[in-house]
């Protein structure tokens, strides 16, 4: 376990050099993308270093550990480490972690204290036919197990429909940022519950025409500012008197406005309709809860 920590520290130190500056920036843009449609203040850097070290593939298809480390055993240990959501079972003198996404069991060798039935998010490192952990686990309410499974399986099925089929185990490994995404949303949600704050997001959907003309019109006003631009979508701040009241996600034929209150949604809808010059047609609106946000 000490050697794993030392190897990770070595990698982190190397990643702070100019040699990896552009690659780290590119990786962060990939990592944060699942958070783009979530209209609350989430710490999107949380978990990034771990994902970068273990799962991110460099431009040439290799992983960070292969570039920096020289010990093949340690390279394999880090590259084969698995980050997922597990349910704890005690079996004789062993702790068994069942991956709730793949149903695979892992025998854990650890001094960590786990209770029967705990739902935890953790990275497992293969060592001598068993698995060990070096980080503190994220504990989640056991009632979220089904929601987490449904959320990831939805993304998995969507991916397999649009791309080549792959096993769920490979999908989880190659898209582990989805697990960090879920964990960060759940953590935020649980913190907000402690403060008795409603996390619901209010959403309005519009069909659009003449997308580029519409965007030019919106951005020419004081009500819309670009946050992020991707190949297939653009994310805008929606402002009222200089104050952000929501975000708008623009795809090739839709705009979806998201706010944290019904009142702000009504204002944002009026702003869009007034600025769109009839190029945005209202379709529907609704309210999303935590279960919807995790899908």
VENUR-V321320 format. One record per backbone hydrogen bond with DSSP energy under -0.5 kcal/mol. NH is the residue of the N-H (numbers start at 1). CO is the residue of the C=O. Records with the same first field share a line. If there is no record, write none. Layout:
NH=CO / CO
This chain:
5=1
6=2
7=3
8=4
9=5
10=6
11=7
12=8
13=9
14=10
15=11
16=12 / 13
17=14
20=17
21=18
24=20
25=21
26=22
27=23
28=24
29=25
30=26
31=27
32=28
33=29 / 30
34=31
35=32
36=33
38=35
39=37
40=38
42=40
44=42
46=43
48=45
51=47
52=48
53=49
54=50
55=51
56=51
58=62
61=58
64=56
65=53
66=63
67=63 / 64
68=64
69=65
72=70
75=71
76=72
77=73
78=74
79=75
80=76
81=78
82=124
84=82 / 122
86=120
87=98
88=118
89=96
91=89 / 94
94=91
95=108
96=89 / 94
97=95 / 106
98=87 / 96
99=97 / 104
100=85
101=85
103=99
106=97
108=95 / 106
109=131
110=108
114=112
117=88
118=115
119=140
120=86 / 118
121=138
122=84 / 120
124=82 / 122
125=132
127=130
130=127
131=107
132=125
138=121
139=137
140=119
144=141
145=142
148=144
149=145
150=146
151=147
152=148
153=149
154=150
155=151
156=152
157=153
158=154
159=155
160=156
161=157
162=158
163=159
171=167
172=168
173=169
174=170
175=171
176=173
178=175
179=176
180=176
181=177
182=178
183=179
184=180
185=181
186=182
187=183
188=184
189=185
190=186
191=187
192=188
193=189
194=190
195=191
196=193
197=192
199=197
201=288
202=259
203=286
204=257
205=284
206=255
207=281
208=253
209=279
214=210
215=211
216=212
217=213
218=214
219=215
220=216
221=218
224=218
225=237
227=235
228=235
230=233
234=250
235=228
236=248
237=225
238=246
239=223 / 237
240=243
243=240
245=238
246=238
247=258
248=236
249=256
250=234 / 248
251=249 / 254
255=206
256=249
257=204 / 255
258=247
259=202
265=261
266=262
267=263
268=264
269=265
270=266
271=267
272=268
273=269
274=270
275=271
276=272
278=273
279=276
281=207
282=280
283=205
284=205
286=203
288=201
293=289
294=290
295=292
